[in-house]
């Protein structure tokens, strides 16, 4: 070993020095919704298997999805699906080389606002058609 002093190495910046932006938040939410879609797709597969297994199993699955907790999960799944889709469209716009200017923050906001609005519209439509 040599007795040379340790070199001054740059320190990796900590998250606290960054100003949180809409695109950063949407990136995190996009990953979370992707994981939620994995869980929700397992529930969808359970429902399909229950439908194929017979009326007893299908009634059990429908009872779960018809409960307040099941409806809450379905609402969250719907929002995650729509939000993930809109985030994918935003990334597609970026893939074309557009949307990297100041409009990137607007696109991120529109992803969140649009996903909530479309989810509300879909559920309102479902409730109207159900009655």
C-alpha positions, 0 to 999 in steps of 0.5 A: 500500500502506498501512503498517498492521501485519499483522492477527493471524490465527488459526492453523489447528490442527495435527493433533497437538492432536487426540486420535485417536478411533475415529470419526476412524480409521474415517473414514480406513479407510472412505476407504481401503477405498473405494479398495481396493474400486475396485481389487478391482472391477477384478480382479473385472471381469478375472476375468469378462472372462477367463471370457467370453474362454475357458478359457485366459484363465479358467485364467490368472485362476484360477491368479492368484486361487488363488495365495497372493498372489491369496488374500491379495488376495481376503481383503483385498477381502472385508474391505474390502467388509464393512468398507465396508458396515458403515461405510455402515450406521453412517452410515445410523444417523447419518442417522436422527439416532441414534448421536451420543452416547457410543455413536458410539465403540462403533459405530466399534469394532463396525464394525472388530470386526464386519468382521474377524469377518464376514470370518473367518466368510465365509472359514471358510464358503467353506473348509468348502463348498469341501472 
